[in-house]
Structure formats: C-alpha cells, structure tokens
Amino acid sequence: MKLILPLDLFADIEPHLPPETEVVRVDIEGNLDGDASDAEVYFSWFLSRSPTLHKILEAAPALRWHHAPNAGVNHILTSTYLKRDIILTNGAGVHGIPIAEFVIAYILAHAKHLPELYALQSERHWKRGFAIEELTDATLLIIGAGGIGQEIAARAKPFGLRIIGSRRHPQELPNFDKVVGADEWRSLLPGVDYVVIATPLTPETKELIDESVLRSLPNHAYLINIARGGVVDESALIKALTEGWIAGAALDTVNSEPLPPESPLWTLPNIFITPHTSGHSPKSKQRSIALFIDNLKRYQAGQPLRNVVDKEAGY
C-alpha cells in the first residue's frame, strides 16, 4: 500500500506505519518526492489553498481515502474534489479541548472585564466600580452541539451556566439542559446571554448569524465564533456592535484571513479578535496522528473509518 504523507509529519508517523508501506512525501506547496500514481491514501496537513489539493488529486488518480486534520472541510469540498469518489475523513474531536478552553477564556474575559483591567494595570491606574458579572445562572447557547460543542458544554457547566445546544437531530446530551433542532434556537435568542457558534460552514449555515439573529438577542448578549467566519454576516455584526444591539463579540475566525489591517473589525467597541488560534495545542499533532493511524488500521482491515464526512451535508 502506498501513502501520501506531509513532509513535516513523516518522522512522527513513520514509526507507526505497517511493514512494507510505501510513502510519497509532499511539501506544503504540493510537491511530491516520488510517484503517487498508485497511492491509495493521502493525509493532508492544514491545506490552505485549493490548487495544492488539486495538484495532489491530479498526481494520485488511484486515491481512495483522504484524511484531513481539520474539523471544518468546506475549503476541501471544491467542485474538482467532488468529482472524485474519495472517502474523506476529518479531525473532528481532535481540537475540541483547546477550543473549549478558549471559549471559557472569552466568556470570563467579558464577564470579568479582563481587557479593561489589563489596560488599567499597564497604566498603573487603580479603578473600581466595574459591573463585573457572575456566570452562575447565565444562559449559554451553543449553535452546533457536535464534538466541539460538547467539549465546550463540559467545561462551561461547572461554572453554573444553563446550557442549550442545537443540532440537526436533537438528542439528550451530557451537560446540556436542553438540545433543540436546527432552527428552534431562534425563538430562544431573547433569553440568551452568551452565544457560541460551533457549527460547520455549509451552504445552509453561510451567514446564519445575520441581522435578524443579532437584533433578536438582548443588548447584553455576547457572541463567540470559533467555527468559520462565513457563518456570520460581518456587515450585520459591524452594525450590531457599532449601534449596541449586543454587548460584544469574540472572533477567532473571520471571512478574510489574515484579517486586513483596514478592516473595521479591529477597532469596533468590545471586540476580542484572535488569529484563528483557539484550536492550537502542543497535543493536537499527537491526537491527529493517533486518529490517522487508528483509521489506517481500520482501512487495511476493511472496517468502518472514524469521522467519515458526509460530503453532501458538508461535515
């Protein structure tokens, strides 16, 4: 069996490969160090450009399985890709813990006025009288109660938050007080204090958080996006923050990355922008490799693979 593996990860993966496995290594630009025409398996590593992926597809006509480390795969499902009959698996669950920890950090930073307090410390200014909030009994809505959403709920519940989740097929889940269907969350918006977007970007979720959603929230609500920038209508969000429809937002993802210096998002009131870092952790690479190796064993044994993407649904 022949695999296409990222050059940067080869040294970490090679000791775990079955005997007699052939490997073609690929760099970040899609340049291969050998013949990939009969390769069956491709493990990509955070592809950022479609041409790189398309170069691999052209070089590997026999490709049967592609594993991507990302949870979101909207950037992979191009029209060129969808023409091929390739099983796609993703990294769902690998980044849940660090992302969930970041979400708690965003919530606490807002509730406890940490940005203002840090600024005062740098100015050596002793100021009191902030309207600091407790999280106990506040309501958190997680739009997308999948693997990442469930990790968020597990860490938020000990703070005393009431947690509502949404998913296409609602079911009871640990740490959630209620799980509703795909659109039922809209009627709950007036009673929500924090909203976390953890849903994949698909044609159905593009600009899901639009002006009607933002206007339905109470003016003290705080929005957090750790999914994809395209899930939020940025022009509506800019208006909402400028005019005070909501109290603030934390954005780890935006429509255009890196965020251009001239973007008004940089200077909006009460906004916390992080450069798509919420999923970063020194443990992410080992989790990604472990998932791939487990799936490789399943692939060789003809067993069902973990994290198979429904390409029609987009996740």
SVG drawing of the C-alpha trace seen along z (x, -y; Angstrom):
<svg xmlns="http://www.w3.org/2000/svg" viewBox="-40 -56 52 63">
<polyline fill="none" stroke="black" stroke-width="0.4" points="0.0,0.0 1.3,-3.5 0.5,-6.6 1.0,-10.3 2.1,-11.9 3.0,-15.5 6.8,-16.1 6.5,-17.9 4.9,-14.9 6.7,-12.0 9.2,-11.5 6.3,-11.3 4.2,-9.0 6.8,-6.6 7.4,-4.6 3.7,-3.7 3.3,-2.5 2.7,1.1 5.6,3.0 6.0,2.8 4.2,-0.5 5.4,-2.8 5.4,-6.5 5.4,-9.5 6.1,-12.7 4.6,-16.0 5.6,-19.5 3.3,-22.5 3.1,-23.5 2.0,-20.1 5.4,-19.0 5.9,-15.2 9.1,-13.3 8.0,-10.3 5.4,-8.6 1.9,-8.9 0.0,-7.5 -0.8,-4.3 -1.2,-5.9 -4.4,-4.9 -4.2,-7.1 -3.5,-10.8 -3.0,-12.5 -3.0,-16.3 -1.9,-18.8 -4.0,-22.0 -4.3,-22.8 -4.9,-26.5 -5.2,-26.6 -7.2,-24.6 -4.5,-24.5 -2.3,-22.5 -5.0,-19.9 -5.9,-19.8 -2.2,-19.1 -2.3,-16.0 -5.6,-14.8 -4.1,-15.0 -0.9,-13.2 -2.9,-10.4 -5.7,-9.0 -6.0,-5.9 -6.6,-7.8 -9.4,-6.1 -9.1,-7.8 -8.1,-11.3 -7.7,-12.2 -7.7,-15.9 -6.8,-17.2 -9.4,-20.0 -12.9,-19.6 -14.2,-22.0 -13.7,-20.8 -15.6,-23.4 -12.3,-24.6 -11.7,-21.0 -15.0,-20.2 -14.4,-22.0 -16.2,-21.1 -12.9,-19.4 -12.7,-17.4 -16.4,-16.3 -15.9,-14.8 -13.7,-12.1 -15.0,-9.1 -12.8,-9.6 -13.6,-8.8 -12.9,-11.9 -12.4,-11.7 -11.7,-14.7 -10.2,-15.7 -13.5,-16.2 -12.8,-16.0 -9.0,-16.5 -9.2,-20.2 -12.2,-20.2 -10.4,-20.6 -8.2,-23.6 -11.1,-25.3 -13.4,-24.7 -10.8,-26.2 -10.5,-29.3 -14.3,-29.7 -14.2,-29.7 -11.4,-32.3 -13.5,-34.5 -16.5,-34.3 -14.5,-35.1 -12.7,-37.9 -16.0,-39.5 -17.8,-38.8 -14.8,-39.9 -13.8,-42.9 -10.3,-41.5 -9.2,-43.6 -10.1,-46.8 -8.3,-45.5 -5.2,-44.6 -5.2,-48.1 -5.5,-49.7 -2.6,-47.7 -0.4,-48.9 -1.4,-52.5 -0.8,-52.0 -4.4,-53.2 -6.4,-51.9 -10.0,-52.0 -13.0,-50.3 -16.7,-50.1 -16.9,-47.8 -20.1,-45.9 -18.5,-42.5 -20.8,-39.6 -21.1,-36.1 -21.6,-33.2 -24.0,-31.3 -27.5,-31.0 -26.5,-32.8 -27.7,-31.1 -25.2,-29.8 -26.5,-28.8 -24.1,-26.6 -25.1,-26.5 -23.7,-23.2 -23.7,-20.6 -21.2,-18.3 -17.9,-17.2 -16.5,-20.7 -19.9,-21.9 -19.9,-19.1 -16.4,-19.8 -17.5,-23.4 -20.5,-22.4 -18.4,-20.0 -16.2,-22.9 -18.9,-25.5 -21.3,-23.5 -19.2,-23.7 -19.5,-27.5 -23.2,-27.2 -24.3,-28.1 -27.6,-27.0 -26.6,-25.4 -28.8,-25.0 -27.5,-23.2 -28.7,-22.9 -28.1,-20.2 -29.8,-18.8 -31.0,-15.7 -31.6,-16.8 -31.0,-14.3 -30.2,-14.4 -26.5,-15.1 -24.4,-15.3 -24.0,-18.8 -26.8,-20.3 -30.0,-21.4 -31.8,-21.3 -30.9,-20.3 -33.2,-21.7 -33.4,-21.2 -31.6,-23.1 -33.9,-26.2 -35.6,-26.0 -32.8,-28.1 -34.1,-31.2 -37.1,-31.5 -34.8,-31.3 -32.5,-34.2 -34.2,-36.9 -33.2,-34.9 -29.6,-34.1 -26.6,-35.7 -23.8,-34.0 -23.9,-32.5 -21.1,-30.2 -21.0,-29.3 -19.6,-25.8 -21.4,-24.7 -19.6,-23.8 -19.8,-26.2 -22.1,-24.8 -24.5,-26.4 -27.2,-26.1 -25.1,-27.9 -23.5,-30.6 -24.3,-33.9 -26.6,-32.1 -25.9,-34.8 -27.5,-37.6 -29.2,-40.9 -32.4,-39.2 -30.5,-37.0 -28.4,-39.8 -31.4,-42.0 -33.2,-39.2 -30.5,-38.9 -30.7,-41.1 -28.3,-44.0 -26.2,-42.4 -25.5,-39.3 -22.0,-38.2 -21.2,-36.4 -18.3,-34.0 -17.3,-32.5 -14.9,-29.6 -16.3,-27.9 -15.8,-29.7 -16.0,-33.4 -18.6,-32.8 -21.2,-31.7 -21.5,-35.3 -22.7,-38.2 -19.9,-40.5 -21.6,-43.7 -24.5,-42.9 -22.1,-42.2 -20.3,-45.5 -23.6,-47.3 -24.7,-45.4 -21.5,-46.3 -21.4,-49.9 -25.0,-50.5 -25.0,-48.5 -27.5,-45.7 -25.3,-43.3 -22.6,-43.8 -19.6,-42.4 -18.1,-39.6 -15.0,-37.3 -13.9,-36.2 -11.4,-33.5 -12.4,-33.2 -13.3,-35.9 -14.3,-36.0 -10.9,-37.1 -7.8,-35.6 -5.5,-37.1 -7.8,-40.0 -6.8,-43.0 -5.4,-46.0 -8.1,-48.3 -10.9,-46.0 -13.3,-48.0 -13.5,-44.8 -10.1,-45.8 -11.5,-48.9 -15.1,-48.0 -16.2,-48.5 -15.9,-45.5 -14.5,-43.0 -11.8,-40.4 -10.1,-39.2 -7.7,-36.2 -5.9,-34.9 -7.6,-31.5 -5.6,-30.1 -8.3,-28.6 -7.6,-25.1 -3.8,-25.3 -2.3,-23.0 1.0,-21.0 -1.2,-17.9 -3.1,-18.5 -0.4,-16.9 -0.2,-13.7 -4.0,-13.4 -4.2,-13.9 -1.6,-11.3 -3.2,-8.8 -6.6,-9.3 -5.0,-8.8 -3.1,-5.6 -6.2,-4.1 -8.1,-4.8 -5.3,-3.4 -5.5,-0.1 -9.3,-0.2 -8.8,-0.9 -6.4,2.1 -8.8,4.4 -11.8,3.2 -13.5,1.8 -15.6,-1.4 -13.5,-4.5 -14.0,-7.1 -15.1,-10.7 -16.3,-10.0 -17.5,-13.3 -20.9,-13.4 -19.8,-15.4 -23.3,-16.4 -24.0,-17.8 -20.5,-19.3 -19.4,-17.8"/>
</svg>
